[in-house]
Amino acid sequence: MGESRQVLVVGGGNAALCAAISAAENGARVTLLERAPFELRGGNSRFTAGAMRVVYNGSKDLKSLMPDLTDAEIARTDFGSYSREQFFDDLGRLTQYRTDPDLAETLIDESFATLQWMQEKGVRFLPLYGRQSFEIKGRVRFWGGLTVETWGGGPGLVDTLTDIANKHGVTVLYGARATGLISEHGRVRGVTVLREGESDVYHADAVILACGGFESSTTWRTRYLGAGWDLAKVRGTRFNTGDGIDMALTAGAAPRGHWSGCHAVAWDLNAPDFGDLNVGDNFQKHSYPLGVVVNNNGERFVDEGADFRNFTYAKYGQEILRQPRQSAWQVFDAKVTENLRDEYRIRQITRVRAGSIAELAAKMEGMNETAFVQTIEKFNAAVMTEVPFDPSIKDGRGTRGLILPKSNWANPLDEPPFEAYGVTCGITFTFGGLHINRAAQVLGQDEKPIQGLFGAGELMGGLFYFNYPGGSGLTSGAVFGRIAGRNAAGGGIEG
Ligand SMILES: Cc1cc2nc3c(=O)[nH]c(=O)nc-3n(C[C@H](O)[C@H](O)[C@H](O)COP(=O)(O)OP(=O)(O)OC[C@H]3O[C@@H](n4cnc5c(N)ncnc54)[C@H](O)[C@@H]3O)c2cc1C
């Protein structure tokens, strides 16, 4: 038997850690290079709630991912199922059928086996009760195909994966920024690294790039996403500035996917420019399907109830960016405030509250008060109150006669106190990236694999266009990270 291969993994989030563990379990000697210092480690993965979209067939499959699931929980919960066909439909519909079929099939078909692999390695999963289910007549019903979260959310996931990587003998270096790829005779042989002000060369048999997209670079955002994107807030890490994509393109890799597209959401108006690990994802404001959203002209500009939140939130951030002052207000009345997600109760919130709509208008800084009051009056008159309200299904309780309808979950705003939450656009990650095949090999301009180079996670292009089904990012990173690790270690692919 030959000597084990040396694999370098660039990145420190979910995709990189899964890749490192997989390479190590397949016999490689692995070093992981994380650009962030230890305190800020873990990339966007650490900012997540750990929600993971996975194909499953009823509670039996869930029980195998979550052995702690009790009989009482199973008895009181309608977990439903999420078939591969549903996942395909969701991904196809949301990406306007542009998603790369090879990547989509790999993501979907490997999703359950990959979560099982993570579970066997020591990652704990739980049902996402808090954010993805509603209690209807004594039974808890999940909706939108997103049922599983990791224990401890994103921080728990990163810590657990790091522990597992350590147990597998992976060397993890923090504050180590990869700056370029080293190629010899058309094969990638290592990376140059900047660490503690010193530049160094690390040699390897294979390199896995899993170092995120370019959402944290103001210049790249403006260059590729377009005018105005310099004004977006970054939801997560400040370290994803496109380094991996840049290095690979310089080495001859082909760009792929929706370079002018990204995942962006409603984010607290006064959130800082980059994510704050103490707040995590709680600056997001995802309960808009229960209310109405207006810009400072007092006009609605999206169908708040077009689909389940999981299928609209990632594209509505950019709609907010297009509004005057790049901001908007989410408005609710007392009927629904109890059902607002936990993120509406954080200390760092931009909220106004009032006993009447007119009073509320006066408190919303920058608002055209007259127009806002008229919008709410018209909206209230248009609600199809004869249709029962049920947030756990697409209830068809919409509006009648409005040029911009609300298609589901419409309620008149008529019960004080009223609340309005100020939001802006928070960018999550970019959709464009590198061309990667099913084996997680990075392809060159000639569509042939660049020998010795693999990729996974956010820096892959071709999977997401225009929109994104919630919980797919972590699953994608885990699926392709695992494959990249196995193949970089020499598992059947000439890497
Ligand atoms: C607030 C928030 C909430 C989210 N919630 C969810 C959710 O619940 N479910 C879900 O599926 N997705 C969620 N996402 C999306 C999800 O975070 C990403 O899809 C996923 O984490 C990407 O994983 P990754 O490993 O590719 O990237 P990251 O986790 O961002 O990791 C990239 C890593 O690369 C490192 N790096 C960058 N440049 C270099 C370099 N030159 N050298 C070395 N290292 C480098 C960074 O420091 C970082 O550690 C959320 C994102 C955010 C921001």
The ligand as a Tripos MOL2 file, in Angstrom:
@<TRIPOS>MOLECULE
LIG
   53    58     1     0     0
SMALL
NO_CHARGES

@<TRIPOS>ATOM
      1 C1        -27.3940   34.2700    9.1160 C.3       1 LIG1
      2 C2        -27.3770   33.0480    8.2360 C.ar      1 LIG1
      3 C3        -28.2980   32.0240    8.4850 C.ar      1 LIG1
      4 C4        -28.3100   30.9080    7.6550 C.ar      1 LIG1
      5 N1        -29.1390   29.8640    7.9600 N.ar      1 LIG1
      6 C5        -29.0520   28.7140    7.2640 C.ar      1 LIG1
      7 C6        -29.7520   27.5470    7.6810 C.ar      1 LIG1
      8 O1        -30.3990   27.5170    8.7360 O.2       1 LIG1
      9 N2        -29.6560   26.4450    6.8830 N.ar      1 LIG1
     10 C7        -28.8700   26.4090    5.7570 C.ar      1 LIG1
     11 O2        -28.8250   25.3830    5.0760 O.2       1 LIG1
     12 N3        -28.1480   27.4750    5.3810 N.ar      1 LIG1
     13 C8        -28.2150   28.6140    6.1070 C.ar      1 LIG1
     14 N4        -27.4430   29.6850    5.7400 N.ar      1 LIG1
     15 C9        -26.5670   29.5330    4.5500 C.3       1 LIG1
     16 C10       -25.3520   28.7140    4.9750 C.3       1 LIG1
     17 O3        -24.6610   29.4140    5.9700 O.3       1 LIG1
     18 C11       -24.3910   28.4410    3.8500 C.3       1 LIG1
     19 O4        -25.0520   27.9340    2.7290 O.3       1 LIG1
     20 C12       -23.3490   27.4170    4.3010 C.3       1 LIG1
     21 O5        -23.0070   27.6070    5.6310 O.3       1 LIG1
     22 C13       -22.1390   27.5380    3.4540 C.3       1 LIG1
     23 O6        -21.1510   26.6850    3.9760 O.3       1 LIG1
     24 P1        -19.6700   26.8070    3.4550 P.3       1 LIG1
     25 O7        -18.8760   25.8830    4.2640 O.co2     1 LIG1
     26 O8        -19.6350   26.7120    1.9730 O.co2     1 LIG1
     27 O9        -19.2790   28.3320    3.7670 O.3       1 LIG1
     28 P2        -18.9300   29.0210    5.1430 P.3       1 LIG1
     29 O10       -19.5890   28.3460    6.2840 O.co2     1 LIG1
     30 O11       -19.2040   30.4730    4.9740 O.co2     1 LIG1
     31 O12       -17.3860   28.7930    5.3130 O.3       1 LIG1
     32 C14       -16.4520   29.4510    4.4850 C.3       1 LIG1
     33 C15       -15.1470   29.4640    5.2490 C.3       1 LIG1
     34 O13       -14.0730   29.8090    4.3930 O.3       1 LIG1
     35 C16       -13.1720   30.6190    5.1460 C.3       1 LIG1
     36 N5        -12.3390   31.3320    4.1520 N.ar      1 LIG1
     37 C17       -12.6940   32.3210    3.3110 C.ar      1 LIG1
     38 N6        -11.6330   32.6720    2.5570 N.ar      1 LIG1
     39 C18       -10.5980   31.8910    2.9330 C.ar      1 LIG1
     40 C19        -9.2320   31.7880    2.5460 C.ar      1 LIG1
     41 N7         -8.7210   32.5600    1.5940 N.pl3     1 LIG1
     42 N8         -8.4390   30.8790    3.1660 N.ar      1 LIG1
     43 C20        -8.9350   30.0750    4.1600 C.ar      1 LIG1
     44 N9        -10.2160   30.1390    4.5620 N.ar      1 LIG1
     45 C21       -11.0380   31.0320    3.9560 C.ar      1 LIG1
     46 C22       -14.0700   31.4790    5.9860 C.3       1 LIG1
     47 O14       -13.3830   32.0330    7.0820 O.3       1 LIG1
     48 C23       -15.1120   30.4510    6.4040 C.3       1 LIG1
     49 O15       -14.7170   29.7490    7.5440 O.3       1 LIG1
     50 C24       -27.4060   30.8220    6.5590 C.ar      1 LIG1
     51 C25       -26.4750   31.8300    6.3460 C.ar      1 LIG1
     52 C26       -26.4380   32.9270    7.1790 C.ar      1 LIG1
     53 C27       -25.4090   33.9970    6.9350 C.3       1 LIG1
@<TRIPOS>BOND
     1     1     2 1
     2     2     3 ar
     3     2    52 ar
     4     3     4 ar
     5     4     5 ar
     6     4    50 ar
     7     5     6 ar
     8     6     7 ar
     9     6    13 1
    10     7     8 2
    11     7     9 ar
    12     9    10 ar
    13    10    11 2
    14    10    12 ar
    15    12    13 ar
    16    13    14 ar
    17    14    15 1
    18    14    50 ar
    19    15    16 1
    20    16    17 1
    21    16    18 1
    22    18    19 1
    23    18    20 1
    24    20    21 1
    25    20    22 1
    26    22    23 1
    27    23    24 1
    28    24    25 2
    29    24    26 1
    30    24    27 1
    31    27    28 1
    32    28    29 2
    33    28    30 1
    34    28    31 1
    35    31    32 1
    36    32    33 1
    37    33    34 1
    38    33    48 1
    39    34    35 1
    40    35    36 1
    41    35    46 1
    42    36    37 ar
    43    36    45 ar
    44    37    38 ar
    45    38    39 ar
    46    39    40 ar
    47    39    45 ar
    48    40    41 1
    49    40    42 ar
    50    42    43 ar
    51    43    44 ar
    52    44    45 ar
    53    46    47 1
    54    46    48 1
    55    48    49 1
    56    50    51 ar
    57    51    52 ar
    58    52    53 1
@<TRIPOS>SUBSTRUCTURE
     1 LIG1         1 GROUP 0 **** ****
